[in-house]
């Protein structure tokens, strides 16, 4: 929404100035007139210089979950959509979300459906939520749908936190080990290098290797740092290309220990999303298509696309899944049972619950396993460098 700067006089003749967001200059003047301000200067500001910087997601996952939970409670209490948007806009901690909700409120007042109004703000409200709300409007079960969506995104938030918690610890320890190693090789080892060279003693081969590595780090640290930056940039660039992005996602699922954990997380989200859509009377082909766009892993996304094609040709949803390694027999068997009995949404929800429990156990096991392994790894790295310094000192003491 454009940002305007204004200068005006109050009803008692005092000068005032400020900024406000509005759809147009005419709307801005109308809003200021309602505040009993006499505007004598107004201009549109450059959005690059004065607008809010958009980096990543415009709203935190936690704030989004809170918004949905509050919205669900307001609808369940019988409060109108317009009043609900007004209340939520005032209570929101995010200014950008608050502005979006006020725009949605205006659309609702003009007779636009809630799902259509939300669709005008795709950065805030994902396609899944819009589709589910549209289904709720058609079926007249909006309150039920909003409650289900609040529960769904709350589970997704908890799932994401589990993954972050499980993967953050080894990442931090790994980076810490790298920094400590570079520090020791660049600043500590060189202190002993001159001392060792000042003696006419033969330096052990192991110590000489560490000294050579240290010398390399001192001379070419800029090349090493630049190389790491180039690798990161190269990976990010290649990840934008579909073929390489698919290979990266496949590699993630193949990583020992972590791959299984990521696979369970992706399958839990897939089955939960598909179950929620089917339970809300969304047609299965459309539900599969939406789920495909919600899932971030391209390996699973491709199989879901094949499943959508299979459904359009009159085959089973599980047909492409049966021949793919990423889908365990549990999923394909439960889908087959669900399709045969007409309870596919219930079967998928049972699978989602199973994988959520598996993920909870895997997260605890992963944290219990990684902590001692990373401590041993860090100790080994530091110990290896310290040992290279201590070995020649023993030789020196023996000669004395």
N, C-alpha and C positions, 0 to 999 in steps of 0.2 A: 504494500500500500504506500503511495507517495507520502513524503514528509514535507510539511510546510512550516515556515517560520513566519511569525506575525508580530506586528506592533499595534497596540490598541489602547483605547482609554476606557476606563470603567465608568459606571453610571455617575460616580461622584467626581469624575474628571481626572483621576490619577492615571499615569502612564503605566503600561505593563507590556511585557513581551514574552514569547514562549514558542514552543513547537508542538505540533500535533499531526497525527496521521489521519488521512481522509481519502476517499475515493477520488475526489476532484477538488479543485479550488472552490467551486460553487458549494460543495458539501461542507468544506472547511469553514467557509464564511457563514453558512447556515448554523453550524455547530457553535461557532463563536457568538453568533447573534443570540442563540438560546442562553448563552452565559451572560447576556446583557453587556457585551463588549462592543465598542465602536471601533472597527478595524480601519486603520488608515494606511497600512502597508502589509502586504502578504506576498511571499514568494516561495516557489518550489525549490527545495534543497536537492543538491546532488546526492543520489542514493549511494554512490561509491564512497563519498566523503563522510556522509552523515547517517547512512543506513546501518543497520545491524549487520555485522559480519557473519556470514553463514558458513561455518566450518563443521562438516559432518552432520549429524542428525540435529534438527532444530529443537528437539525435546528429549530429555533423558528418559530411559525406559521406566525408571521408578516413578517419575512424574506422570508418564502416560498411563501407567497402571492405576495410580491414585485417581487420575481424571476419570478413567472408565468406571472404577468402583464408586466414585461419588455420583457420576452420571446415572449409573444403574440404580443407586439408592434413591435419587431424586425422582426418576421415572416410576419406580416401584411405589413411591409415596404419592403418586398422582399429580405431581407438579408438571405444568405444561413444558413443552420443549423450549419455547422462547424464554420462559422464566428460568428454566434449568441452565440454559446457556448464559444468561445474565449472572446467575449465582456463581457458576463455574468460572466465568471470566474474572470475577472479582476475587475469587479464592485462589486462582492459579498463581504459582510462584514464577512461572515463565511468562515474561512480557509478550513474547512472540505467540505463544499459545493463546494468551488472553486476547490479543488482537485478532487472531484467527477465529476465536469463538464469538467475538463481537460481530465479525463479518458473517458468520454462520447465522447468528441471531437475526441480522438484517435480511438474509436470504429467506429464513423461515417466516419472517413477517410479511415477505412478499409472496408467500404461498409456495415456495420451492420445497420439495421433499427433503427430509433430513439426509438421506443417503446421497442425494445429488449435491446438497450443500457441502457435505463432508468431502465429496469427490473433488470439489474445487480446491482443496488443500491437501494434495497427495503427499507432501513432505511430512505432514502431521498424522494423517489418517490413512493407513495402508489399505490396499485393495481388498484384503480379506475382511476387514472390519466393515468397509463400505458395502460389500456384497452381502454380508450377514445382516446388516441393518436393513438393506433393501428387501431381503427375504422376510425379515420381521415386519416390515411395513405392509408387504403383500399379504402375509398370513395373519396380521393383526396380533402378533406375539412379540412386539418390540421390547416390552419389559423383560420377557423371558430370554430373548436373544441378547440383550445388553448384560443381563446377569451371567449368561454363558460366556460372553466375550470378556467380561471382567475376570471370570475364573480362568479362561484360556490364557489371556495375556499375563495374568499373575503367575500361572504355571510356567509360561515361557520365560518370564523374568527370573524366576527361581532356577529354572534350568540353565539359563545363561550364566547366572551367578555361580552355579556349581562348576560349570565348565571353566569359567575364568579363575575360580579358586584353585581348581585342580591343575591348570596349565600355567598359572602365573608364577607359582613357587619355583618350579624348575627353570623357567625362563629367567627369573631374577638371579637365581644362584648361578646359572650359566654365564650371564652377563657379568656378574660380580667376579667369577673365576677368571674370565677373560681380562677384565680391568686389572685385577691383582697381578696376574701373570705379566701383563704389559708393563705395569709399574715396577715390578721386581726386575724384569729384564732390562728396562730402560734406565732406571735410576739406582737400584741397589747393587746389581751384579757388576756394573762398571766400576764401582768403588773398590771392589776386590780384584778386578782385572789388573790394574796397575800394580797392586801389591804382589800378585802372583808372578807377574812378569819381572819384578825387581829381584826375585830369587832365581838362582841358577838351577832350580829343581825342575824336573820334568813334570809337566801338568798332565794329570790323568785324562784319558780319552773322553770319558763322560763329561768331565768338567770343561774340557776344551770345546766339546759340542755345545754346551750351554753358553760358553763365552762367545762362540761364533754366532749363535742365535741372538744373543744380546747385542753384539756388534751390528748384526743385520737390522735389528729393531731400531737402533740408534741412528743408523744411516738412512734407512728407508721407511721410517715410521709414517711419513707423509704418504708414501706409496701404499702402505698397508691400509691406512685409514681411507685413502681415496679408493682403493680397491673394494673395501667393504661397502662404501657409499655407492659405488658403481654397481655392485652386486644387488644391493637393495633396490636401486632405481631400475635395474634390468629386470628383476623379478616382478616389480610393480608394473612395468611396461608390458612384459610378456603376459601378465595376468589379465590384461585388458583384451588380449586376443583369445578368442573362444577355444582354439585348439590347445594352447598352452595352459589356459585356465582349467580346462578339463583334466589335463595331465597333472596339474598341481593338486586339484581336488582328489584325484585318484591316489596320488602319492600320500596325501594326508590320511586316507583310509587304510593305507598299507603300512604305515609306520608301526613298528612293534609297540605293544601296550597302548600307546596313545591312539592308534588307528581304531582299535576296537571301541575305545571310549567315545571317540568322535562319531563312529558309525551308530552307536546306540543313541547318541544325542540327536542325530539327524533323523533316524527312524522313529524316535519318540515324537519329534515335532511333526513329522509327516503324517503318522497315524492319528495323532491328536487333531491336527488341522482338518484332515479329510473326514474324520468322524464328526467334528463340530459342524462342518458344512452339510454333510448328508443328514444329520439330525435336524438341521434347520430347513430341510426340504429343498436344498439346492440340487439341481439335476447332477447326476454322477459325472457326466462328461465335463460340465462346467466346474464342478467341485475339483475334479482331477486337474483341470487347467489352472485353477486358482492356486491349488496346493503346489503345483509345479513352480509357479512364480514366487511362492512364499519360501520354498526350500532354497538355500544358498548353494548347497553342494551340487555341482554340475553332473556328477555321476548319477546320483539319485534323480536329478532333474530330467536327465535323458531317458531313464527308464520310465518315469512318469509320463513323459511325452509319448513314448512307445505304448504305454498303457492306455492313454487317451485315444491313440490311433486304433488300438485293438478294440476298445469299446465302440468306436464309430463303425467298426467293421462287424460288430455283433459278437465279439469274443469276450472272454473274461478279463476283468481288471488285472488279475494276477498272471495272465499268460506270459507277458514279457519278464515278469519278476521271477518266475520259476527257473529261468535259464540264466539268471544273473547272480554272480557271487555275492553282491552286496546285500541281497535279501535272504535272510534265513528262512528255513521251511516253516517256522512258526507263523510268519506273516502270511505267506502264500496259502497255507492250510486254513488259517482263520478267515482269510478273505473268501476262500472257496466255500467254507461253511456259511459265512455271512450272506454270500450271493445265493446260495441254495435255499436258505431259510428266510431270506428277506430281512435279515437283521445285520446288515453290513456295518452300519454305524456303531452298533453295540459291540460287535466283534473287534472293530478297529479301536474302540475305546479301551477294551480289555487289553489289547496288545500295547496301546500307549501307556496304560497303567503299569503293565509288566515291565516295559523298558524304562519307565521312570524309576521304578524300584531297583532295576538292574543298574541304572545310572547312579543312583544314590549309593549303592554298595560299591560300585566301581570307583566312584569318587573317593570314598573313605579308604579303599584299598590302595588307590593310586597315591594318595597323600601319605599313607603309612609307609609305602614302599619307596617313594621318591625321596623323602626327607633323609633317611640314612644313606641312600645311594649318592645324593648330591653332596652330603657332608664328607663322605669318603672321597668323592671325586675332587672336591675343593682341597681337602687335606693332601691328596696325592699330588696335585699340581704344585701347591706351595712346597710340599716336602721334597719333591724332585729338584726344585731350584735350590732350596736350602742345602740339600745333600751334595749338590755339585760344588757348593762353597766349602762345606765342612770336610770333604774327602781330602783335598790338597793340604788343608790345615793339619790333619793328622799326619800326613806324610812329612810335613815341615817339622812338626814336633818330634817325630822319630829321628830325623836327621840331626836335630839339636841334641 
